[in-house]
């Protein structure tokens, strides 16, 4: 109530709309009681303004106003809310129940919206206060009215929240139309799942982020579902990063349950970026006795690329994955800087008291593929004149089509069965073998013939000495695994005994009951501590050789699908300690091909159109693609293997 102006405000509803009018309190006068004022209800709130300029509607008396249909409704509503109007002979006073003002001392209502659980209030360095999403760490303005619409909108779109806690989004259900013979039913569109699947598609197929913004791709998706929402390249990149981080976290957790991990690593220089990358690949046997291979890092190594820099970058990768205590071997090629790098790494492990198998004698594994290539190249030098002659002859005939037709006609006249020429890649000796094999079949067509091949002798007179050396190494390594098994078993018994004491002390008031199961377990534990007369390795070496063959139609056929890990899995109970040693040994890669094969994918990702990608983005794309392939049980089929040679079919 405004005492100075002597006015009161009267609020009532007409047709569901709030109206307001100011009432003058007149004492002993016959002037009009009501001065209508215009009420602005555009935003569903009452804002009093000046009276209507054109309004000539005046209420001469209360009696006149009561005959108005508007005032009649107002009187009825006023009676409902407790408005009491007393009219006296000489005083006409209207008492109105005033609206209650908010009490400043009244306890503020609690924030009941669930959105506040995900948006704590934080103070930025500049002093401003914002709401922060605890999943993606984005900041949002604090509304004075306490509005949460923008926060709820972000929750529906936050891919980090959806990937971490898997909260399903409110789904829009529509009846699917019967087109092309499809069955009718309910269709649910979840944009978060679509974005997750799109990120995995980009990582697996090595698509550019711009792929999601292609016009025809957008039209295709709109044709597939009218609910499709366009995904920008920035969103696609963020989703790929999220998928990469989630899969990396899962892999990091799974590696905690692995005993030993073998590593392969190599360096590669990107032709598009002129940047040196180091790939680190982990090899291990999982809990299901399946050999696994995962790309751990594809990181940039700054120059100079000497052994010290490489060893430092490699050790940082191991610490990041928390596997520095699990590394068994590292397989590298024969580059000189790798010798220096592994020597420094070995010294670092000894300095930090990290245990290595056989005191680090198996730590450095040289790539057998490189060694075999050097051996073959030395052998090919002896017949270099022959290989060069054949290679030049193939180039001569395939250079012009007329020459190739003439060569084919001669082969037909001689009735030769072979119908193709092969040109090798000089750096791949297996392709040289294919070229020479094809040339031998067509030697009568060539002006000169291939007359000789060299055979390498593998076995020498020192085979017994090498076998004894391997046998002694196996026994030394087996003794280390026996010591590790005994230590782990002792720790397990200590933990079980401490747990049993705690349980007995908590149940000291009750009567202890010794069951048959408890007696049996105690007997097994005592029997397990007795050392056997022969070790697992002795028993294994004394057994006969397992022949991987099967009987077919009375003949012995070699089984090419024999799985050594499956055999050791089936004999785990028989060779408890030796099976663990075999698991770690069989996971050691003998070549660095696994790391070098990554460079082919790196060449596709860092093409001339994406040469400006950051090194972190390159690592995310390559490692994320490897994790997605492992998630879905797929291989690198983007992508067929590049042929090592070129074949030319004779016309």
MOZIJO-V35212 format. One record per residue. N is the residue number from 0. PSI is psi in radians with two decimals (999 if undefined). D_LAST is the distance of its C-alpha to the last C-alpha in whole Angstrom. Layout:
# MOZIJO-V35212
N_PSI_D_LAST ; N_PSI_D_LAST
This chain:
# MOZIJO-V35212
0_2.34_107 ; 1_1.80_108 ; 2_-0.63_111 ; 3_-0.73_112 ; 4_-0.20_111 ; 5_0.73_112 ; 6_2.67_109 ; 7_2.69_107 ; 8_2.35_103 ; 9_2.16_103 ; 10_2.32_99 ; 11_3.00_98 ; 12_2.38_96 ; 13_2.06_95 ; 14_0.67_92 ; 15_0.11_91 ; 16_2.36_91 ; 17_2.29_93 ; 18_2.69_96 ; 19_2.59_98 ; 20_2.51_102 ; 21_2.36_104 ; 22_2.16_108 ; 23_2.44_111 ; 24_1.88_114 ; 25_2.27_117 ; 26_1.99_120 ; 27_0.48_123 ; 28_2.69_121 ; 29_0.31_120 ; 30_2.95_117 ; 31_2.37_114 ; 32_-0.49_112 ; 33_2.25_109 ; 34_1.76_107 ; 35_2.37_103 ; 36_2.58_100 ; 37_2.35_97 ; 38_2.14_94 ; 39_1.96_91 ; 40_0.43_89 ; 41_-0.57_85 ; 42_0.47_84 ; 43_0.31_86 ; 44_2.72_89 ; 45_2.13_92 ; 46_1.97_93 ; 47_2.32_96 ; 48_-2.99_97 ; 49_2.75_99 ; 50_2.72_101 ; 51_2.28_99 ; 52_-0.56_101 ; 53_-0.04_101 ; 54_2.08_102 ; 55_0.14_105 ; 56_1.96_106 ; 57_2.53_108 ; 58_1.97_110 ; 59_-0.53_114 ; 60_2.95_115 ; 61_-0.59_114 ; 62_-0.70_115 ; 63_-0.67_113 ; 64_-0.48_110 ; 65_-0.37_110 ; 66_-0.23_110 ; 67_2.39_106 ; 68_-0.58_104 ; 69_-0.78_102 ; 70_-0.48_105 ; 71_-0.75_105 ; 72_-0.64_102 ; 73_-0.69_103 ; 74_-0.69_106 ; 75_-0.75_105 ; 76_-0.59_102 ; 77_-0.64_105 ; 78_-0.61_107 ; 79_-0.65_104 ; 80_0.15_103 ; 81_0.46_107 ; 82_2.17_108 ; 83_2.14_111 ; 84_2.05_113 ; 85_2.17_117 ; 86_2.08_119 ; 87_3.03_122 ; 88_-0.88_125 ; 89_-0.38_125 ; 90_2.21_122 ; 91_1.78_119 ; 92_2.31_116 ; 93_2.04_113 ; 94_2.23_112 ; 95_2.35_108 ; 96_2.02_106 ; 97_2.70_104 ; 98_2.47_101 ; 99_2.30_101 ; 100_2.56_100 ; 101_2.37_97 ; 102_2.10_99 ; 103_-0.35_98 ; 104_-0.06_99 ; 105_2.46_97 ; 106_2.28_94 ; 107_2.46_91 ; 108_2.42_89 ; 109_2.66_86 ; 110_1.92_83 ; 111_-0.16_81 ; 112_2.41_78 ; 113_-0.16_75 ; 114_-0.41_73 ; 115_-0.32_76 ; 116_-0.51_74 ; 117_-0.07_71 ; 118_1.38_72 ; 119_2.72_75 ; 120_2.25_77 ; 121_2.77_76 ; 122_2.15_78 ; 123_2.87_75 ; 124_-0.50_76 ; 125_0.05_78 ; 126_-0.19_80 ; 127_2.63_78 ; 128_2.36_78 ; 129_2.84_75 ; 130_2.39_74 ; 131_2.25_71 ; 132_2.17_68 ; 133_-0.06_68 ; 134_-0.96_64 ; 135_-0.05_63 ; 136_0.36_66 ; 137_2.65_66 ; 138_2.57_69 ; 139_2.59_71 ; 140_2.63_74 ; 141_2.02_77 ; 142_2.38_78 ; 143_-0.53_82 ; 144_-0.06_82 ; 145_0.38_80 ; 146_2.41_78 ; 147_0.22_75 ; 148_-0.77_72 ; 149_-0.49_70 ; 150_-0.74_70 ; 151_-0.64_69 ; 152_-0.66_66 ; 153_-0.63_65 ; 154_-0.69_65 ; 155_-0.45_63 ; 156_-0.11_60 ; 157_1.84_61 ; 158_-0.53_57 ; 159_-0.76_59 ; 160_-0.70_62 ; 161_-0.60_60 ; 162_-0.55_57 ; 163_-0.79_60 ; 164_-0.16_63 ; 165_0.65_61 ; 166_2.16_63 ; 167_2.46_62 ; 168_2.69_62 ; 169_2.09_64 ; 170_2.52_61 ; 171_2.09_61 ; 172_2.29_60 ; 173_2.77_59 ; 174_2.23_58 ; 175_2.48_54 ; 176_2.57_53 ; 177_1.79_52 ; 178_2.36_48 ; 179_0.44_45 ; 180_0.16_47 ; 181_2.58_48 ; 182_2.51_52 ; 183_2.61_55 ; 184_-2.74_56 ; 185_2.45_58 ; 186_2.22_55 ; 187_2.28_56 ; 188_2.03_55 ; 189_1.88_56 ; 190_-0.54_54 ; 191_-0.74_55 ; 192_-0.60_53 ; 193_-0.74_50 ; 194_-0.68_50 ; 195_-0.79_50 ; 196_-0.63_47 ; 197_-0.68_46 ; 198_-0.70_46 ; 199_-0.62_45 ; 200_-0.75_41 ; 201_-0.75_41 ; 202_-0.71_42 ; 203_-0.82_39 ; 204_-0.01_36 ; 205_0.69_38 ; 206_2.66_38 ; 207_2.75_40 ; 208_-0.50_44 ; 209_-0.24_43 ; 210_-0.60_41 ; 211_-0.26_44 ; 212_0.06_45 ; 213_2.43_42 ; 214_-0.84_43 ; 215_-0.52_41 ; 216_-0.69_41 ; 217_-0.74_45 ; 218_-0.66_45 ; 219_-0.78_42 ; 220_-0.63_45 ; 221_-0.55_48 ; 222_-0.66_46 ; 223_-0.73_46 ; 224_2.28_50 ; 225_-0.18_52 ; 226_0.04_54 ; 227_2.32_51 ; 228_2.32_53 ; 229_2.43_51 ; 230_2.11_50 ; 231_2.91_50 ; 232_-0.58_48 ; 233_-0.74_51 ; 234_-0.71_52 ; 235_-0.69_49 ; 236_-0.79_49 ; 237_-0.66_53 ; 238_-0.67_51 ; 239_-0.68_49 ; 240_-0.73_51 ; 241_-0.79_53 ; 242_-0.73_51 ; 243_-0.77_50 ; 244_-0.68_54 ; 245_-0.80_54 ; 246_-0.59_51 ; 247_-0.69_53 ; 248_-0.72_56 ; 249_-0.75_55 ; 250_-0.70_53 ; 251_-0.66_56 ; 252_-0.70_58 ; 253_-0.54_56 ; 254_-0.31_56 ; 255_-0.37_59 ; 256_0.20_59 ; 257_2.42_57 ; 258_-1.10_58 ; 259_2.57_56 ; 260_2.29_53 ; 261_2.52_50 ; 262_2.47_49 ; 263_2.50_45 ; 264_2.70_45 ; 265_2.86_43 ; 266_2.60_43 ; 267_2.39_41 ; 268_2.13_41 ; 269_2.17_40 ; 270_-0.48_38 ; 271_-0.61_39 ; 272_-0.29_42 ; 273_0.66_43 ; 274_2.43_45 ; 275_2.22_45 ; 276_2.61_45 ; 277_2.19_46 ; 278_2.37_45 ; 279_2.10_47 ; 280_2.31_45 ; 281_2.43_48 ; 282_2.26_47 ; 283_2.90_50 ; 284_2.18_50 ; 285_-3.04_52 ; 286_-0.29_55 ; 287_0.24_53 ; 288_0.71_51 ; 289_2.28_48 ; 290_2.17_46 ; 291_2.60_46 ; 292_2.15_44 ; 293_2.42_45 ; 294_2.02_45 ; 295_-0.77_49 ; 296_2.62_48 ; 297_1.34_46 ; 298_2.78_49 ; 299_2.35_49 ; 300_1.98_50 ; 301_2.65_52 ; 302_2.79_52 ; 303_2.58_53 ; 304_1.20_51 ; 305_3.13_53 ; 306_-0.61_54 ; 307_-0.79_57 ; 308_-0.73_55 ; 309_-0.75_52 ; 310_-0.65_55 ; 311_-0.78_57 ; 312_-0.65_54 ; 313_-0.74_53 ; 314_-0.59_57 ; 315_-0.65_57 ; 316_-0.72_54 ; 317_-0.72_56 ; 318_-0.65_59 ; 319_-0.63_58 ; 320_-0.07_56 ; 321_0.74_60 ; 322_0.32_58 ; 323_-0.38_59 ; 324_-0.03_61 ; 325_-0.10_58 ; 326_2.23_56 ; 327_-0.91_55 ; 328_2.79_52 ; 329_2.13_50 ; 330_2.17_46 ; 331_2.98_45 ; 332_-2.94_43 ; 333_0.38_44 ; 334_2.56_45 ; 335_-0.61_49 ; 336_-0.42_50 ; 337_-0.62_49 ; 338_-0.76_52 ; 339_-0.71_54 ; 340_-0.80_54 ; 341_-0.52_54 ; 342_-0.73_57 ; 343_-0.70_59 ; 344_-0.73_58 ; 345_-0.70_59 ; 346_-0.66_62 ; 347_-0.72_63 ; 348_-0.72_62 ; 349_-0.64_65 ; 350_-0.66_67 ; 351_0.13_67 ; 352_0.74_68 ; 353_2.30_64 ; 354_2.28_64 ; 355_2.56_60 ; 356_2.31_59 ; 357_0.67_61 ; 358_0.57_62 ; 359_0.11_59 ; 360_-0.42_57 ; 361_0.13_54 ; 362_-0.77_54 ; 363_1.95_52 ; 364_2.17_48 ; 365_2.51_46 ; 366_2.07_42 ; 367_-0.50_41 ; 368_-0.69_37 ; 369_-0.68_38 ; 370_-0.77_40 ; 371_-0.64_37 ; 372_-0.70_35 ; 373_-0.69_37 ; 374_-0.78_37 ; 375_-0.70_34 ; 376_-0.64_33 ; 377_-0.63_36 ; 378_-0.63_34 ; 379_-0.36_31 ; 380_-0.58_33 ; 381_-0.45_34 ; 382_0.53_30 ; 383_-0.65_30 ; 384_-0.67_29 ; 385_-0.81_26 ; 386_-0.66_25 ; 387_-0.65_25 ; 388_-0.77_23 ; 389_-0.73_20 ; 390_-0.77_20 ; 391_-0.62_20 ; 392_-0.72_17 ; 393_-0.77_15 ; 394_-0.65_16 ; 395_-0.75_16 ; 396_-0.59_12 ; 397_-0.13_11 ; 398_-0.63_14 ; 399_2.47_13 ; 400_-0.57_9 ; 401_-0.70_10 ; 402_-0.68_11 ; 403_-0.64_8 ; 404_-0.72_6 ; 405_-0.72_9 ; 406_-0.70_9 ; 407_-0.67_6 ; 408_-0.68_9 ; 409_-0.70_12 ; 410_-0.64_11 ; 411_-0.69_10 ; 412_-0.61_14 ; 413_-0.08_15 ; 414_0.83_14 ; 415_2.42_14 ; 416_-0.51_13 ; 417_2.44_12 ; 418_0.48_8 ; 419_2.63_9 ; 420_2.56_11 ; 421_2.27_14 ; 422_2.18_17 ; 423_2.97_20 ; 424_2.06_23 ; 425_-0.46_26 ; 426_-0.08_29 ; 427_1.84_27 ; 428_-0.41_27 ; 429_-0.58_26 ; 430_-0.53_22 ; 431_-0.63_23 ; 432_-0.77_23 ; 433_-0.67_20 ; 434_-0.76_18 ; 435_-0.63_20 ; 436_-0.76_20 ; 437_-0.62_16 ; 438_-0.57_17 ; 439_-0.63_19 ; 440_-0.38_17 ; 441_0.46_15 ; 442_-0.45_18 ; 443_-0.34_18 ; 444_-0.58_15 ; 445_2.61_17 ; 446_-0.43_20 ; 447_2.77_22 ; 448_2.76_22 ; 449_2.12_24 ; 450_-0.28_27 ; 451_2.71_29 ; 452_2.61_30 ; 453_2.51_33 ; 454_2.27_34 ; 455_2.39_37 ; 456_2.17_40 ; 457_-0.78_42 ; 458_2.43_45 ; 459_-2.92_48 ; 460_-0.21_51 ; 461_0.49_53 ; 462_-0.70_51 ; 463_-0.67_55 ; 464_-0.71_56 ; 465_-0.64_53 ; 466_-0.72_54 ; 467_-0.65_58 ; 468_-0.73_57 ; 469_-0.71_55 ; 470_-0.78_58 ; 471_-0.66_60 ; 472_-0.65_58 ; 473_-0.72_58 ; 474_-0.69_62 ; 475_-0.76_63 ; 476_-0.64_60 ; 477_-0.66_62 ; 478_-0.64_65 ; 479_-0.71_65 ; 480_-0.57_63 ; 481_-0.75_66 ; 482_-0.72_69 ; 483_-0.70_67 ; 484_-0.73_67 ; 485_-0.71_71 ; 486_-0.76_71 ; 487_-0.65_70 ; 488_-0.67_72 ; 489_-0.76_75 ; 490_-0.65_74 ; 491_-0.74_74 ; 492_-0.69_77 ; 493_-0.76_79 ; 494_-0.73_77 ; 495_-0.67_78 ; 496_-0.68_82 ; 497_-0.66_82 ; 498_-0.66_81 ; 499_-0.68_83 ; 500_-0.72_86 ; 501_-0.72_86 ; 502_-0.62_86 ; 503_-0.65_89 ; 504_-0.60_91 ; 505_-0.44_90 ; 506_0.51_91 ; 507_-0.45_94 ; 508_-0.41_97 ; 509_3.09_95 ; 510_2.27_95 ; 511_2.29_92 ; 512_2.11_90 ; 513_1.96_88 ; 514_2.94_85 ; 515_-0.60_84 ; 516_-0.69_80 ; 517_-0.71_82 ; 518_-0.70_83 ; 519_-0.76_80 ; 520_-0.67_78 ; 521_-0.69_81 ; 522_-0.73_80 ; 523_-0.69_76 ; 524_-0.70_77 ; 525_-0.69_79 ; 526_-0.51_77 ; 527_-0.44_74 ; 528_-0.24_76 ; 529_2.19_76 ; 530_2.32_74 ; 531_2.80_72 ; 532_-0.73_72 ; 533_2.52_69 ; 534_2.94_66 ; 535_-0.67_63 ; 536_-0.67_61 ; 537_-0.79_63 ; 538_-0.70_62 ; 539_-0.73_59 ; 540_-0.44_58 ; 541_-0.32_60 ; 542_2.79_58 ; 543_2.83_56 ; 544_2.37_52 ; 545_2.13_50 ; 546_2.14_47 ; 547_1.39_44 ; 548_2.79_43 ; 549_2.75_44 ; 550_2.24_45 ; 551_1.97_42 ; 552_0.72_43 ; 553_0.02_45 ; 554_2.64_43 ; 555_2.13_43 ; 556_2.29_40 ; 557_2.42_40 ; 558_1.88_40 ; 559_-0.13_37 ; 560_0.33_39 ; 561_2.30_42 ; 562_1.93_44 ; 563_-0.63_47 ; 564_-0.64_48 ; 565_-0.64_49 ; 566_-0.76_51 ; 567_-0.55_53 ; 568_-0.71_54 ; 569_-0.43_55 ; 570_0.44_57 ; 571_-0.74_59 ; 572_-0.51_62 ; 573_-0.73_62 ; 574_1.41_61 ; 575_-0.74_62 ; 576_-0.75_62 ; 577_-0.55_59 ; 578_-0.64_57 ; 579_-0.70_58 ; 580_-0.74_57 ; 581_-0.65_54 ; 582_-0.76_53 ; 583_-0.64_53 ; 584_-0.73_51 ; 585_-0.27_48 ; 586_-0.02_48 ; 587_2.08_48 ; 588_2.41_44 ; 589_-0.12_43 ; 590_2.85_40 ; 591_0.42_40 ; 592_-0.59_37 ; 593_-0.67_39 ; 594_-0.67_40 ; 595_-0.47_37 ; 596_-0.38_35 ; 597_-0.49_37 ; 598_-0.49_36 ; 599_-0.74_33 ; 600_-0.63_35 ; 601_-0.63_37 ; 602_-0.54_35 ; 603_-0.66_34 ; 604_-0.79_37 ; 605_1.18_38 ; 606_3.06_36 ; 607_-0.39_37 ; 608_-0.20_38 ; 609_0.62_41 ; 610_-0.22_41 ; 611_0.19_45 ; 612_2.47_46 ; 613_2.70_49 ; 614_-0.60_48 ; 615_-0.64_50 ; 616_-0.67_48 ; 617_-0.76_45 ; 618_-0.71_46 ; 619_-0.74_47 ; 620_-0.78_44 ; 621_-0.84_42 ; 622_-0.71_45 ; 623_-0.68_46 ; 624_-0.66_42 ; 625_-0.69_42 ; 626_-0.67_45 ; 627_-0.68_44 ; 628_-0.71_41 ; 629_-0.59_44 ; 630_-0.69_46 ; 631_0.09_44 ; 632_0.65_42 ; 633_2.81_39 ; 634_3.12_36 ; 635_1.26_34 ; 636_0.17_32 ; 637_0.25_32 ; 638_1.85_29 ; 639_2.76_26 ; 640_2.47_26 ; 641_2.27_24 ; 642_2.51_22 ; 643_-0.14_23 ; 644_2.97_19 ; 645_2.29_16 ; 646_2.45_13 ; 647_1.96_9 ; 648_2.30_6 ; 649_2.40_4 ; 650_999_0
